[in-house]
Every structure is written in C-alpha cells, then in structure tokens.
Amino acid sequence: MANVVVVGGGFAGLSAAARLAKLRHNVTVVEATSRLGGRLRGVDIDGQPWPLDVETVTLPGVFRDLFRKSGRPLERSLDLTLTPSRRHLFRGLEPLDLPFGDHALQHDAIAAVLEPEFGVPDQPADVWSDWIDSWPERWDVMRRTLLDRTPTGRGDLDRAARRTLDVRRSLARLVDRELDDSRLQKLVLDPIRLEGQDRRTTPGFTGVRHYLDRTFGRWEFAGGFAGLADALEIRLGERKVTLALGERAHELTFSGTGTGRPGTGDTVTSVVTDRRSLPADLVIWCAPTWPAPLRQPPGLQAMPSSRTFLTLSPDAPDLPRDLLAHTNPPVRLTSHGDGRCTLIHQGGEDPVISLVRAGLDLRKHIVDRSTLAPPALVGLGHWGWAWCGWTTLDDHPGVNPQHGVHFAGAHAWPGGTLEEIGMATAAIAEAIGPAPR
C-alpha cells in the first residue's frame, strides 16, 4: 500500500483520490480552502453561488467509469441526463438549435437554417456532416496514443499518427480548407476564442470536440457541477480518504539530489504544507499552484474570458441552457433556469449589446448584474495553457511523469474540461495500479 498525497480538492483531485483509494492505496487529499469541489462549485457573488461555465459534458463513459471503478455505479449516486441542443445565433438568420448525439437531426437543423441563405439545396448541411464524418480515425488515434494512457510526449505519435492528425495544421487552416462556409467555420472557431486560445496556433485536431458532441451527446448532472462535487465527496468518505482541508501545500521533497529534476533518479518523499510535512510515496498534484523545487513549465497560461452574471425579471424570455452568439466578439450564455444566467465574453463591448446585435435583447429584463474580469478569474485558479502549435504538448505538466509525481487538472495534460481531466486521472490510476494484497 502506497502513501498517496493528492494536492487539490477540485474535480481532478476528487477523481484521482476516489480511484486510487479503491485500488487500496492510503490516500490523503490536501485542499487549501475549507471545502472540496474547487471550480465545480462556481464562484460566490453576494452570498450566492454562480456557475462559471456551461455545465454540460460529453463522453459520459468517462464519468460512468469513474464511479464504477471507485465504488457504486454513477446511476446509483447521481442522475445524468442528455441535453437536447445548443442554440447558435447568427446575425440575420433564424436561430440554429444544433442537436447533440444525432447525425440526422444535426443535418436537418443546419439545412433548415442555412440552406435558404445560400440557395443550394443541402450544401451547408452536407459540408458540416461530411466534415464531422471525417473525424473517427483521428479520434481513435488521439484516444489510443494521448488520452487512454499517460503520454510521454510528442514522440508517442509515430509518422502514421502524425499524418492522420495532420499535426502541423492549425485549427484556422483546417477549417479554412475543410469548411468553405464562414458560418460553419464560426461554429468551430468561436468556442476556441472564448477559451482564450488563438485559432492560428491551436492544433487542428482539437476540433474533434464537435465529433464527440454529435456522437456521444452532451449531458447534465443533477444539481449541475456542484451536484457532481457532492457525489464525489460522498464517495471519498465511503473510500475512507483522509481529508486535510484549509491546508496549503507548497513544496515537495525528494531523495537523492533533492531537486526532482529529470534524469536525477530522485524519488518524491513528502509534501510540505503550511502546517507539516506529509510522507508520500506518490503525489498527484492537482492544485493550480506550482510546487517547489520543480522548475516552472515554459508555457503561457491561457487568459479566461470575462464572466458577467445577470439576474433577470420574471417576464424575461425563456432562454436555452446553452447559447452561443456568433457576433464579433462572440458571447456565450448559459441559463441556470432560475432567472439567472452567466455570459462568457471577450472584448470591450458590453456583452448585453452584443446579444442585441444577434437578435436577443435582455436589457429591459435585467434586475442585477456583476462582472468578473480576467485578472479576477485568474485568481480563482488555472485556466489551462495556450497552445503554441502541437509541440506544446511536451510542455504540459502531466506528460512524461517522473519521480513519483503526477499532474492532473486544468493546468495539466490534456486540458481543462471535465472529460479531459477525467481521462487523465483514469490514465494515472492505470499507470500506478493497485496496491499489493
């Protein structure tokens, strides 16, 4: 049985701890705040919690696997329901409600909105459907080589895999070559922009998300992401994980040279917090901070988009759970179903005015509003690394783990979505394996 210290109590830390405890390791979770869940619980505004993101996920198998391999199945702990669609607003066009999880429905929805604009029967729908149909082989390569196991770096991709993924082609160049309609291009590029990524340096293979949405659908947890946090907190109690709340970890100690540098043969021996030193045979670092004495990664952090939180009057129009306005700059709206919604936006223009230009006018219905700018959001945690070409993956923490230290979370490979984090912690648990009986 190994002493495993998990640093950080967000989704990465919760999922890693649950898996490793089920594998019979002695697991301690160190969390700097007084409560588990991290950004799953949103942000507190005037005493009320507000979600920071659109609270849906794809790849439901990731979460079913997490619960099954840490105890009881997901269905016995938390309801997971399929969401029907995302609404897209284009200036001058009817709203496009793009369904999830259904090839034919996506085809029909795009044809109904875009076909009259171009006067060429089925052309826009065929272009989109054909593009989505081209992704299965690319997804299979990504899953097998980079996601289902802990990667060692770009060297994991042989020549055939690099050719399949077309690794040197950016997302901007990919959609310019493969999607000849600007509105279809915006379906792909605007979400990337809102995530603080540059379409010119983001690898084209990241467009796989649209294939996943159509193939696996998008799903919602009962109680939102906070409901997922509650279910995982209960699971840690069932697995008898030790919790150290209100305790901030800041340093690792190593045997040998004590530096933890590659090639030294050092092994992690403890996690140093502001209260004590915790013995550790293995460390899963899931906190957004960086532990001494390890060298900081060379990457550039992605800058999150601003969040504006609106409270609307009872006579406000019904809003979809997920809406993306393809204005310049784009705005994403997620409705929480209780007269409140979160706007994710960039640029200097008031996002409410951007929505007006897209055909949605909420101005007379706003009762209260507040905004968190990017600097304030950065203070809440890490929002991932900016892509600077496909070779950037070598710089992501979590790639090629050494000395008994693994990294998982928004600041680590493969990224900050819950699906990506869940796959990372599954790969880590697989690499560590069960404790000897």
Buried (B, 14 or more C-beta within 10 A) or exposed (E): EBBBBBBBBBBBBBBBBBBBBBBBBBBBBBBBBEEBBBBBBBBEBEEEEBBBBBBBBBBBBBBBBBBBBBBEEBEEBBEBEEBBBBBBBBEEBEBBBBBBBBEEBBBEBBBEBBBEBEEEEEBBBBBBBEBBEEBEEBBEBBBEBBBEBBBEBBEBBEEEBBEBBBBEBBBBBBBBEBBEBEBBBBBBBBBBBBBBBBBEBBBBBBBBBBBBBBBBBBBBBEBBBBBBBBBBBBBBEBBEBBBBEEBBBBBBBBBEEEEBBEEBEBBBBBBBBEEEEBEBBBBBBBBBBBBEEBEEBEBEBBBBBBBBBBBBEEEBEEBBBBBBBBBEBBBBBBBBEEBBBBBBBBBEBBBBEBBBBBBBEBEEBEEEBEBBEBEEBBEBBBBBBBBBEBEBBBBBBBBBBBBBBBBBBBBBBBBBBBBBBBBBBBBBBBEBEEEEE
